[in-house]
Amino acid sequence: GGYAVIAELNGARMTSRAAAHDHLQEMLALPEYYGRNLDALYDCLTDIQEDITVTLLRFDAMGSFRAGFRAVLEEAEQDNSHLIITIS
């Protein structure tokens, strides 16, 4: 295989749910039809068929909703062998 893709997310740009979905869609090149909710995020992450590392920086800068996002990222990582999630 080739080099793994690395996507860096910045929690400071994800301070509201809307901003978080905007940032995810941009940085992960999610499709136009992305549903902008956690179920849709899980579906998109588990559909990925190439090796990708997603690094979420400044996680603490996200709002109180961050736990839900973290849970979905970690669940998708468990269910998709192409996906590696790191959170700092």
N, C-alpha and C positions, 0 to 999 in steps of 0.2 A: 504493500500500500504506500500511499504518499504520506506527506506530513499531515499530522492532525491539525484541524482548524482550531484556533483559540479565539474565543469571544470574551471580551472583557466588559462586564457590566459594572456600572458605577451607581451604588446605592444612593449617592447624593443627587442623582438625576431621577430617582424613583421615590420621591417623597409623597406622592399621591398615587392612588391606584391607576388613574388615567395616565399619569406621567410614567409609571412603571411599565404599563402595557405599551406605551409609545416607544420607550427605550428598548424593551425586549423585542418589539417588532423590527425596529431599526437595526439593532446589533446582531440579532439572530436571523435576519432576513426572513422573517415569518411571512406567510402568504397574505395577500390582500384580504382574503376572507377570514383571517384570524379573528376569532370571536371575542378577544379582549376580556377573557375571564380565565379562572384557574383551570377549568376543565379543558378549555381550548388550548391553553398553554401546555398542559399535560399531553394532549393529543399530538400537538406539533413536536414536542420534545421526543416523544416515543416514536414518531414517524421518521426521525433523522436516521439516515442510512450510511453516514460517513462518520469517521471518528472525529469527535469534537470535545474540546475542553471548554467549559463555561466557568469563568472566574467571576465571582460577585465580590467586588471590592466595596468597602465602606458600608457593609450590611447594616450597621447600627444607624446609619443616616436615614434608612428607610423608615416609614411610619409604622404605626402599631400593627398594620396588616402584614408586616414582613414575615411573621411566623407562617402564615398560610402559603406565601410564595416559597419560603424555604422548604416546607413540607412537600410541595408539588415538585420542586427541583430535585429533592432527594428521592422521592418516589419514582420520578421519571428516570433518574440515574440507575435505580435498582432494576427497572424494567427494560432499559435499553443499554445493551452492552457497548454501544458506540459512544455513549455519553459519560463524560466525567465532569462532576460539579465540584468546584472548590469555593468556599465561602470564607471571607476574612473580614 
